[in-house]
Amino acid sequence: MRPILALALLLLAETPAAKPPDLPRAEVDPDNPVIWYNRAADYARKGDRKRALADLRQAADKGWKDVVPLQGDGAFAPLRQDPEFQQIVSKIH
């Protein structure tokens, strides 16, 4: 293995997986619903139901109005039958 590739893999392994990439943006622009939606999708992809739903609720509270991505985004597929997810979607309608 090339040394640069080995170093890159080592650095990736040390990157905390629990912190979504939009966390700093949410702190800077906490009223932006797109940031909360993206965080929710990131958490859903990681299987973190609780955080995904909490951030999706924040997106709705901050003004997210588009249910089409929620219905089509594969990240939310495991949550679509969840009553809490359905409640958030109905709030967006």
For each residue, the residues with C-beta under 8 A, 3 or more apart:
1: 5 6
2: 5 6
3: 6 7
4: 7 8
5: 1 2 8 9
6: 1 2 3 9 10
7: 3 4 10 11
8: 4 5 11 12
9: 5 6 12 13
10: 6 7 13 14
11: 7 8 14 15
12: 8 9 15
13: 9 10
14: 10 11
15: 11 12
16: 19
17: 46
18: 46 48
19: 16 23
20: 23 38 39 42 43
21: 42
22: 25 26 35 38 39 42
23: 19 20 26 27 39
24: 27 28
25: 22 28 29 32 35
26: 22 23 29 30 32 35 36 39
27: 23 24 30
28: 24 25
29: 25 26 32 35
30: 26 27 62
31: 62 63
32: 25 26 29 35 36 62
33: 36 37 58 59 60 62 63 64
34: 37 38 59 64
35: 22 25 26 29 32 38 39
36: 26 32 33 39 40 55 56 58 59 62 64
37: 33 34 40 41 55 56 59 64 69
38: 20 22 34 35 41 42
39: 20 22 23 26 35 36 42 43 51 55
40: 36 37 43 44 51 52 53 54 55 56 58 59 76
41: 37 38 44 45 52 73 75 76
42: 20 21 22 38 39 45 46 75
43: 20 39 40 46 48 51 52 55
44: 40 41 47 48 49 52 75 76 78 79
45: 41 42 75
46: 17 18 42 43
47: 44 78
48: 18 43 44 51 52
49: 44 52 53 78 79 82
50: 53 54
51: 39 40 43 48 54 55
52: 40 41 43 44 48 49 55 56 75 76 79
53: 40 49 50 56 57 79 82 84 85 88
54: 40 50 51 57 58
55: 36 37 39 40 43 51 52 58 59
56: 36 37 40 52 53 59 60 70 76 85 88
57: 53 54 60 61 88
58: 33 36 40 54 55 61 62
59: 33 34 36 37 40 55 56 62 64
60: 33 56 57 63 64 88 91 92
61: 57 58
62: 30 31 32 33 36 58 59
63: 31 33 60
64: 33 34 36 37 59 60 92
65: 92
66: 69 70 92
67: 70 71 89 92 93
68: 71 72
69: 37 66 72 73
70: 56 66 67 73 76 89 92
71: 67 68 80 89
72: 68 69
73: 41 69 70 76 77
74: 77
75: 41 42 44 45 52
76: 40 41 44 52 56 70 73 79 80 85
77: 73 74 80
78: 44 47 49
79: 44 49 52 53 76 82 85
80: 71 76 77 85 86
81: 85 86
82: 49 53 79 85 86
83: 86 87
84: 53 87 88
85: 53 56 76 79 80 81 82 88 89
86: 80 81 82 83 89 90
87: 83 84 90 91
88: 53 56 57 60 84 85 91 92
89: 67 70 71 85 86 92 93
90: 86 87 93
91: 60 87 88
92: 60 64 65 66 67 70 88 89
93: 67 89 90
